[in-house]
């Protein structure tokens, strides 16, 4: 070992107290040490502790005290290891050694390679025991049960050649390789390849000038290329075993005299391997040679081997196969041609040719076996044995076809033949070679699919698919797209697409709204006369291509509308493609259908609907029903309270609520502008749902007689509007009230002041007609309250007032105001009324203008000054009032009578 030994340098680390410090803290005692590793280009450094564990570089400054080993290595050099000790508080600095290169065997001597590939020199002891330390194998061909060429040059013994590997017949005019292998047998029996061992090759006997034509590297055991050592008129050759990493001579390469190497070793770059090649005089038809091979290791002979070589004329069979055309349609035939040619120098006899399908589904594939052959179960044929002289050819032609697309590959192969001196030859047809040939028939066909999809189309024309079954309103267009795609590997021609409604769809309610538009553009479509489908013009569809047709259709009435797309087409083999129908694409037309009814019913303890009077109440029901198949949206339901035709009087709102079937909650209502509405203002009404609005209305005071009609109605954003009315009848009704008082009672005879007789003639507020043709007859000072004859009191200064809105007692309805009320006015004598006498004795008649009407709640107030004449007998006298009038609405005469006593005292 010439390497420089590494040096370990130890540097002590002193722990000193800081100078000048007054600290009393004791110094820390170190517990670990450190190591510094030198960096040398190309070196790999590994440190291990005493237990053999590798120390990571991150721990080099934190090492537990103890003994460590450092190893330096570099590819191509001998590794070196050192030990060092680490103490607490110390740092160890390592010094790397100089590594020595791995020794290479001398070029003048052989060496073997151990299991790791290291070169090991051959020792004198090995040479002294050459018979047991070395092996030498020589052979001509690789056969079973002999040498294993795959192990030649490896760390495994390839085994000795069998007897049939030491003799061989080769074709004429070839350069035939003879192989040699020298190995070192280790103590355990393992054979290692030797590089640089010498092999001498000698032709001991020969016919027709067999000679060495090429040899491995002569005189250069290291593997370096040097001259080829062929001598003695090419009857001897000298070679050395090779190194796989050396530069070795190539096998012979000649177009005229081709290499014939059947040794199983296919490259000279194989450890322990060496070779030479034999040839003969081309003038000969046969030639033979007996070859001796002697192996030497560093001049010491190992052993000898003997090989027998024969050159003979050989047939050279070549199989070719073609198919025309190479691509066909379904059930179209391709014409196969199989040609067997003998290009060799010898005849081939008993040739067995087999043809079979090796790729593709055999079920749809078939061939027609050519004449003179027999069809076999492998979708091919077997030819009867035949012979081919040198240069002869045999051709077989047959047809093949398939009913399914795919690639169908037939291989024609020579199974066996007799090759003269070579005997029966069984070619290895596991891989492509001259004795087998493949031709493939590609069967193509279009594969058309048709898809129908509903969708939406935006302003730019982009189509977005939607699910079948979309629900739309009547006459609302729904877009559809029919797409035909060719997923096959051949074009389809004469493609025609037809769209038609499904039998479940009522044609009369269905119509195409927009003409089909093709993509790619340019394909016309004709809508059928019933406007329920269309047919396109014929077009072609390349493999992988697709064509679509987009159109819209609508339904007029509720229901389901379905249609399908169908295509017809021609395949690439000229046959019609079976028509295919798309899946059903359906849309539903659903619309709400709202109807409204209105009914009035008699209220509890209330008059019949045709005899209502002011203050009467009745019930109303508005029913809105959705008998359609879609939800009615934003439905607003209301009821306009009853109004007399041509008038402005409306019924009064009492109370209300509504219900919707399927819900438990009772809805509330709002009231404004004489209209009752649901709260919220709008609701959605599902198919089959019923909204019922219940109301109570009251006839207002003074409502005129006649028919009052309530109008129930609805509006909806998608169901239109509707209304229904129901009427009640308010009959004519007048109720009159009279009041008669004397302001002073009793009075005295002859008193000129007397008393004021005040009377009220009023129509009750609940009445719905006025009193006209009013005549009031007064008796002043009658002796009996029902007396009709004039009385005895004098009267004068009569004043007549009319108050349309007097003040009434809220409970009794009695008038509590008088002529001084703000709404009262004094009527004008001669204009508003007349009297039979403005003053007189006994009886006075006041007649109002016939058209003058005392309206409901209105009152006539009459005031007359009354005195008892002198001499009047003291007693109780009666003031009476008779009010005759006619109802303005019913023209019925009414009479009211009132009496008030006035006492005359002496």
ROTIKE-645588 format. One record per residue (C-alpha): y, z, x; residue in one letter. Coordinates in steps of 0.25 Angstrom, whole numbers, plus 5000, padded with zeros to 4 digits. Example, Ala and Ser with C-alpha at 12.3 -4.5 7.8 and 13.67 -1.06 7.14 Angstrom:
498250315049A/499650295055S/
***
This chain:
500050005000X/501349955006X/502250014995X/503250114999X/502950254993X/503950314983X/504750434988X/505050544979X/506450614981X/506650754975X/508050794973X/508250944970X/509250984959X/509951114962X/510551194951X/511751264955X/512751354948X/514051294946X/515051344957X/516151434952X/515551464939X/515651604933X/514551574923X/513351674922X/512451564915X/511251554924X/510851404929X/509851324920X/508551314927X/508051164926X/506751134920X/506550984922X/506750874933X/507050734934X/506650604941X/507450484945X/506650344945X/507150234954X/507350094947X/506649984954X/506749844949X/505349804943X/504749944944X/504150014932X/504150164934X/503350264926X/503350414928X/502250504922X/502050654921X/500850734926X/500150704913X/500350554914X/501450544904X/502450444906X/503850504908X/504950424900X/506150384909X/507050474899X/506350594904X/506550574919X/507750674920X/506950774912X/505550794918X/504650914917X/504350964931X/503050914936X/502350794943X/502550654939X/502050514943X/502950394945X/502350244945X/503050124950X/502549984945X/502949844946X/502149714941X/501449654954X/501549784962X/500649904964X/501150024956X/501450154964X/501450294958X/502050424964X/502150574959X/503350664959X/503650804955X/504850844946X/505350984947X/506351054938X/507751034942X/507350914951X/507650764951X/506650674957X/507050534963X/505950434964X/505950324974X/505150194970X/504150144979X/503949994983X/502849934975X/501849844982X/501449714976X/499949694971X/499149634982X/498749484979X/497349434985X/497449354997X/497449204995X/496249195004X/495449294996X/494949314981X/495249424972X/494849474958X/495749524947X/495449654941X/495549694926X/497049704927X/497249574934X/497549634948X/497049554960X/495949634967X/495549584981X/494049554984X/493549654995X/492449635006X/491549724998X/491649624986X/491249504995X/490149585002X/489549604987X/489949464982X/488649444974X/488949564965X/490549564966X/490749424962X/490349324951X/490449174951X/490249084938X/490248934938X/490148844925X/490348714919X/490448734904X/490648854895X/489448884886X/489049004878X/488349114884X/488949084898X/490249114904X/491449154895X/492649074900X/493549164892X/493249274902X/493449194915X/494549254923X/494649384915X/494149524918X/492849494910X/491649424916X/491549294910X/489949294912X/489149194920X/488949044915X/487749014907X/486748904913X/487348794903X/488748824908X/488348784922X/487948634918X/488848534910X/488948394906X/490348334906X/490848204901X/491048094911X/492348074918X/492748224916X/493248324926X/492248444923X/492648584926X/491748674933X/492148824933X/491948944942X/492349094940X/492249204951X/492349344947X/492349484953X/491249584947X/491849724947X/490949844948X/490949864933X/490449714932X/491749664927X/492049524933X/493449494937X/493949354941X/494149324956X/495349244961X/495149154973X/493649144974X/493149014980X/492148924972X/491548804980X/490948694971X/489948594976X/489248474969X/487848484974X/487348364967X/487948254959X/487748114952X/488848014950X/489848074959X/490148204953X/491348274960X/492348384960X/493648324954X/494448454954X/494448594958X/495148724957X/496148774968X/495448754981X/495748854993X/496748934985X/496049064979X/497449114975X/497549014964X/498648934971X/498348784969X/497948714982X/497048594985X/495848564977X/494648594986X/493748474983X/492948424995X/491548354999X/491848234991X/492248314979X/490848384980X/491448514983X/492648594977X/493248734981X/493948814971X/494448964970X/494549044957X/495849054951X/496949154947X/497449144933X/498849164938X/498749064949X/499048924950X/497748854948X/497348704948X/497248644934X/495948584928X/495848434931X/496648344921X/496348204920X/496448104909X/495448014915X/494448124919X/494748234909X/494448384911X/493148434906X/493148584906X/492148654898X/492148784906X/492848864896X/493948904906X/495148814903X/496148854914X/496048864929X/497048984927X/495849084926X/495549194935X/494349184944X/494149034938X/493948914947X/493448764944X/493148624948X/492948494941X/491948384942X/491948244940X/491148114942X/491247974946X/491647904933X/490747784936X/489547874932X/489047894918X/488448024922X/488548124933X/488048254938X/488348364948X/487748494953X/488848594957X/488748724965X/489848824964X/489948934975X/490949054973X/491549124985X/492449254986X/493249254998X/492149175005X/490949255000X/490049174991X/489749234977X/488749134971X/488448994967X/488448924954X/487848784951X/488348684940X/487748554934X/488748454930X/488448324922X/489448214918X/488948124906X/489548024897X/490148104885X/490548064871X/491948104867X/492048114852X/493448114846X/493648134831X/494948094824X/495348114809X/496448064801X/496848064786X/497747964779X/498547994772X/498748134777X/499448184765X/498948144750X/499148204736X/498148274728X/496748204727X/497348094736X/496348054747X/496648054762X/495847954770X/495248024782X/494747954795X/493848024805X/493547954818X/492547994829X/492747924842X/491847934855X/492747914866X/491747964877X/490847894886X/489547944879X/489047924865X/489048034854X/487848034845X/487548114833X/488948144830X/489148244818X/490448234812X/490948334802X/492248324793X/492648444785X/493848504779X/494448614787X/495748644781X/496148644766X/495448684753X/494148614752X/494048634737X/495048524733X/494748434745X/493748324746X/493348204754X/492448084753X/491448084764X/491447954772X/490247864772X/489047914780X/489548054779X/489148174770X/490248264763X/490148404768X/490548534761X/491748554770X/492548434763X/492148344774X/490948264778X/489848254789X/489548124796X/488148084799X/487948094814X/488447964821X/488547914836X/489747864844X/489647784856X/490747794867X/492047734860X/491447734846X/492147784834X/491647824820X/492647834808X/492447914795X/493447894783X/493547974771X/494448024760X/494948164757X/495748224746X/496148354739X/496548404725X/497448514731X/498548514740X/498348554755X/498048514769X/496548474770X/496048454785X/494748384788X/494148404802X/493148294807X/492348354818X/491148314827X/490148424824X/489148374835X/488648254843X/487748214855X/488548184867X/487448124876X/487148214888X/488048314883X/487148334871X/487548384857X/489048414857X/489548514846X/491048504847X/491948624845X/492748584833X/493348724831X/494648664837X/495248524836X/494648434846X/494148284848X/492948314840X/493648354827X/494848304820X/495648344808X/496448274798X/497148344786X/497448284773X/498648344766X/498648344751X/499948364744X/500448374730X/501648414723X/501548554716X/502548554705X/503048684698X/503948694686X/504848814683X/505748834671X/506848944672X/507948984664X/509249024671X/510749024671X/511648914677X/513048954683X/514248874684X/513748814697X/512448764691X/511648874698X/510348914690X/509949054690X/508549084684X/508449184673X/507149234666X/506549164654X/506849234641X/508349244643X/509049264629X/510249184625X/511049164612X/510849034603X/511348904610X/511548974623X/511048884634X/509948934643X/509748864657X/508348824662X/507848764674X/506548684676X/506148674691X/505048584696X/504648614710X/503648544719X/502948654727X/501948554732X/501948474745X/502048334739X/503148264730X/502948254715X/503448124708X/503848094694X/504148234690X/504648244676X/505148384670X/505048404655X/505648524648X/505248564634X/505348674624X/504148764622X/503448754608X/503948894605X/505348844605X/506048784593X/506548654597X/507648644587X/508248774592X/508248734607X/509048634615X/509348594629X/510848614631X/511048554645X/510348434651X/509348464662X/510048454676X/509048424688X/509148484702X/509048404711X/509948314702X/509648174697X/508448194688X/508748164673X/508248244662X/508148194647X/508248294636X/507248274625X/507848234611X/507548364605X/508448424616X/507248524619X/506848474633X/507048364643X/506248274653X/506748244667X/506648114674X/505548094685X/505848144698X/505148174712X/504948314717X/504648324732X/503748434738X/504548564738X/505648514729X/506048554715X/506848504704X/507548584692X/508148544679X/509148644673X/509548634658X/509948734647X/509448754633X/509848834621X/509248884608X/509948894595X/509249004588X/508549134592X/507249114599X/506449084612X/506648954618X/505648904629X/505448774636X/504648734648X/504748624659X/503548534662X/503448424673X/502548304676X/502448244690X/501648154699X/500948204711X/501048144725X/499648084722X/500148004710X/499448094700X/500248174689X/500548314692X/500048404680X/501248444672X/501648584673X/502548664663X/503448774667X/503448914662X/504248934649X/505648964650X/506249034638X/507549084633X/507849164620X/508949134610X/509349264604X/510549294596X/511049414588X/511149394573X/512049484566X/512149504551X/513049594543X/512949654530X/513849744522X/513549834510X/514249944502X/513550054495X/514050164485X/514450294491X/513850424487X/514550474474X/515450354474X/515650244464X/514950114465X/515450004474X/516049924463X/516850044457X/517450104469X/518850174467X/519850224477X/519150344484X/517750294482X/516850274494X/515750174497X/514750144509X/514750014517X/513649974527X/513849854537X/512549814543X/512449714555X/511049664559X/510649594571X/509549504567X/509549414579X/508749424592X/509949464602X/510849574603X/512149564596X/513249604606X/514549674603X/514349694588X/515549744581X/515249794567X/516349834557X/516649844543X/518049814537X/518249904525X/518349854511X/519649784507X/520049734494X/520249584494X/521649544497X/522049684499X/522349774510X/521649894505X/520349934513X/519350044510X/519450174518X/518450204529X/517650324527X/516550334537X/515550244545X/514450234555X/513450134560X/512050124565X/511250024573X/509750014571X/508950064583X/510050164587X/510050314582X/511550334584X/512550314572X/513750234577X/515250264573X/516350174568X/517750154569X/518850124559X/520050044560X/520849934553X/519949954540X/518749924549X/517550004553X/516849974566X/515750024574X/515950104586X/515750054597X/516449924592X/515249834597X/513849854599X/512649774602X/511649744591X/510249724596X/509249624588X/508849684575X/509849794576X/510649834564X/512049904564X/512349974551X/513850014549X/513950124537X/515350144531X/515950234520X/517250174514X/518250234503X/519050164493X/520550194497X/521450264487X/522150154479X/521250044483X/521449934473X/520249894465X/519449774469X/518349734479X/518349794493X/517549724503X/517049784516X/516749684528X/515649724538X/515649634550X/515149614564X/515549544577X/514749514589X/514849444602X/513649364600X/513249374586X/514549334579X/515149404567X/514849434553X/515349514541X/514849554527X/515649624516X/515349724505X/516249754494X/516649874484X/517449874472X/518549964469X/518849974454X/520249994447X/520550144446X/521850214442X/522050364440X/523350414434X/524050544435X/525150604426X/525950724428X/527050774418X/527950894420X/529150954415X/530151014425X/530751124415X/529851194405X/530251254396X/531551194391X/532551234380X/532951154368X/534351084370X/534251104385X/534850974391X/534050984404X/532751014399X/531550964408X/531150844416X/529850794412X/529150734425X/527950644425X/527050584435X/526250454431X/525350424444X/524150344448X/523150424456X/523050384471X/521650354469X/521950234459X/521850094463X/522750034453X/524150064448X/524650094434X/525649984428X/526249964414X/526650104415X/527250174402X/527550314401X/527850384388X/528450524387X/528550614375X/529550724378X/529450854369X/528150824361X/527550934353X/526150884357X/525550834371X/524850714364X/525950684355X/526450544355X/527650554347X/528950574354X/529350714357X/530650794355X/531250814369X/532350724374X/532150644387X/533150574397X/533350534411X/531950484414X/531750444428X/530450364433X/529950374448X/528850304455X/528150364467X/527050284473X/526650394483X/526950534477X/526450654484X/525150704478X/524350834479X/523250804489X/522250884481X/522550854466X/523350724468X/524450774459X/525850714463X/526650824469X/527950744472X/528950694462X/530050594461X/530750644474X/529550594482X/529950494493X/529150384488X/529650404473X/530650304467X/531450304454X/531050194445X/532150114439X/532350104424X/532349964418X/531649914431X/530449994433X/530350054419X/530950064406X/531050174395X/531050174380X/532250274381X/532950334393X/533250454385X/532750504371X/531950604364X/530450614363X/529750494370X/530050404382X/529250284386X/529450234401X/528850094404X/528750054418X/528749904422X/527349854419X/527149814434X/527549944439X/526350014445X/526050154448X/525150134460X/524050234464X/524650364468X/526050314462X/526750404452X/527850384441X/528750504440X/529550514427X/530550614425X/531250634411X/532350734407X/531850804394X/532550904385X/532250974372X/533250944362X/534051064355X/533251124344X/531951094350X/530951194345X/530451274356X/528951244360X/528051174369X/528251024370X/527550914377X/528050814387X/527050694387X/526850574396X/525950454393X/525750354404X/525250224400X/524950114411X/523950004415X/523049994427X/523649894437X/522249854441X/521349864429X/522449844418X/521949964411X/522950044402X/523050194406X/523650304399X/524050444404X/524650564397X/525250694401X/525950804394X/526850924398X/527351034389X/528751074389X/529151204382X/530451214374X/530951354373X/532151404365X/
***
